[in-house]
């Protein structure tokens, strides 16, 4: 059976269509025809494996369309890396705010990359790190925003991937601003770069004025750094998510 993956991003004012109530077994095992071809009734939701990937979905026009109300619709395991992707009726679906989670092991640490549907005010990439012995306890160590302003990319890191760096950077074409923690001076410094000149502002002195000079608007990188301390709103134990998939292949 061929596998059809239809990727259509629908951006709205809501960050997530997270499930707030536990779906029934019937909903887990059936898809509504009215959302597929406009007909009445339901069709089975099944699982199949192909090339090391488990697909969950329903058959339509001899294709398997990824869909599941109760588990990731696509699960790929390769070596120590496992990726989960959520789909409903062939479209990426945000569950607990994320459309995919990728788990990997590196230096006795579990690394998780979460992706979201790009939208202003939302970090569309988020990195979480946990100890392999306590996978249920993690912290956000990096976030990336690409929809805050046209062509503006913001990255915030807090000891990401075992480093001691605490920094946030905004890049707009050839202009950039980096705000970083100076361990020796015990202060935040700001460094600006453009295609005409560079400037280091110790203790981020005159930060607002420099933002306007280099970007034409303020870039409050401290806000993005503080966001890394927020709670994680999705499951970070891959074993728990795998158990959701296994219900379809038992």
N, C-alpha and C positions, 0 to 999 in steps of 0.2 A: 504493500500500500504506500503510495506516495504521500509526502507530508507537505501540506500547504501552510506557510507561515505568512499571515497577512499582518503587516505592521502599519497601522494607521494611528497617528498620535492626535488625540483630541485634547486641546488645552482649554481649561476653564478656570473659573475663579477658585475652585476647590483644589486643595493640594492632594486629597486622597479620597478614594471611594472605599475606604477600609470597611471590612465586614464588622458590624457591631453586634450581631447575634450569630450564634452558631447555626449554620445551615443544616437542614434535615438530610437524612440519608437519601431521600428521593431527589432533592435538589443536587446533591453531590453526584448522583449517578445518572442524571438526565438533563438535557438541554431543551429549551423551549423552541419549538418550530417557528413561532411567530417572530422570533428575532433572527431566524435563519433564512426562511423563504416565505414567511407570511402565512403559512398554513397552521392548522390546529394541531394540538397534541405535542408529544415530546419524542426525542430520540436518545438512544443510549450514549453515555459518556464512557469511553473506554481508554485503556492504556496500551501502548505498543512501544517496543524498543527497536531502535534503528541506529547503527553506527555508534553505540555507546551512549546514546541519548534516549531518555524515556519521554514519550509524548503522551499527553492526556488530552482527549478532545472527542469530537463527534465526526461522523462521516457525512460529507456533503459533496456531491458530484465526484465520487470516487476519490476524494481527498480527505485527509484527516486534518480538521481545523482545530488548532490549539484552543482549548477551553476547559476551565475548571472553576467551580465556585468554592472548592474546598482544599485545593492544593496547587502548587506551581504546575502550570501546564507543560513546561519544558524543563527537564532536569538533565544536566550534562555533567558527567564525572570523568575527569581526566587526571590520572596520577593523584596528587594531593589536592587538586582543585575541583570544587563542585559549584556549579552555577544553577540557580533557580530563576525561572522567569514566569511571571504571572500573566495569563491571558484570559479574556472572556470574549467569546464569540469572535475569535481571531484577532482581537485588538489588545494591545498592552493594557493591563489593568493594575492600578495602584492598590495594593493591599497593605494596610498599615503604613501608607505613604510611599511605598517603594514598588517599582515594577520589576526589579531584579536584584538578587543578592549573589555575590560570588565569594566563596570561601576558599582560603588557601592556608597552608602551613609554611612558616618560614622562621628559622632560628627559635624553635620551640614556642612560637607565637602564632595564634590564629589571626589571620587578616581577613577582613570582610570589606568588600566594595559594594555599596548600595547605590542604585541609580533611581532617579525619579523622572517623571515627565517634566521637561524644561518649562519653567514658569517663573516669573518675577517674584522675588522674595523667597525662593526655594533653592537650596543647594542641590543641584541635579546630580552631583557626585558626592558621596560621603564615605569616609574610610573609618573603620572601627577595628580596634585591636583588643584581643583578649589573651589570657594565659590558656594554654591547651588543657590544663588541669581544671580550670574553672571557666569553661566556654560560655557560661550564662552571665558572666560579669565582664563587661567591656567598657571602653571609653572611646569617644569620637576623637580621632587624632588629626583628621584632615577633612576639609570641605572645599568644594569648587562650585562657584556660581558663574553662569554664563549668560543669564537673562536679565541682569540688573539694569543694564543700559546697553544700547547698541554697540557691539564690538568690545564691550568692557568685560574682562575676565578677572574674577577675584578668587584668590586662593588663601586659605587660612590653615596653618599647621601648628600643632602642639606636640612636640616630641614624636613626630611621625616616623614610623619605621625604625625605631630604636635610637633616633638622633636626640640631641638635647636642644634642638632649635625650636624656638617659639616665634613665629613670624606670620605676617599676612602681606599679600602683594596684590596690587591692582595694576592691570595692564590694559592700555587703550592704544592700539596701533603701536606707535614708536615711543609712547610715554608710559612710564611706570612709577609706582610708588611702593616702597617696601617699608613696613613697620616691623621692627624686630626688637627682641629683648636682649639688652647688653648685660650679660651676667657680671662683667667686671664693674661696669658703672652702675649696676642695679637700676637701670632705667630703660624706657622705650625710646629708641631713636628712629628717625624717618629718613629715608634716602630716596631722592627723586632723580629720575633720568628722563631726558628728552633727546631729540635729535640735534639740539643746540647746546645744551649744557646739563651738568649734573650738580646736585646739591645735597649735602648731608646736614640734617637738622638734628642736633643733639637734643635729647629730651623732647623731640618733636616740637621744638619751639616754633611758633607762628605756623602751626600746622594748617589751620583753616585758610590762611592767606596763601600759603604755598600750594594747597590743593587747587584753589581757584586759579592761581598763576599757571600751574602745569596742566590742569584738566578742564578748567572752566566751571567746575562745580566741586562740592565737598565730597570726600571719599572717606567715610568714617570706618576705617579698618578695625578699630577697637571693637566695634559692634560685632563684626564677623568673627574676631578672635573669641569674644565672650560666648558666642553661640556654640562653640565647641564643648562647653560644659553642660549643654542641654542633655536631657535624658534620651536614651535610645528608645524609639517607639515601635520597633519591630523585633521579631524573633532573631536572636543571634546564636542560637544553638542549632547547628545544621542537623543534628540527630532528630530533633523535634520536627523539623521541616520534612526530613526524609520519611518520617513515620506517616506524614500526611500523604505522601506520594505512594507509599507501600500499600495503602488501603485499596488502591486501584489495581495493583498487580498481584495480590495474594490469590 
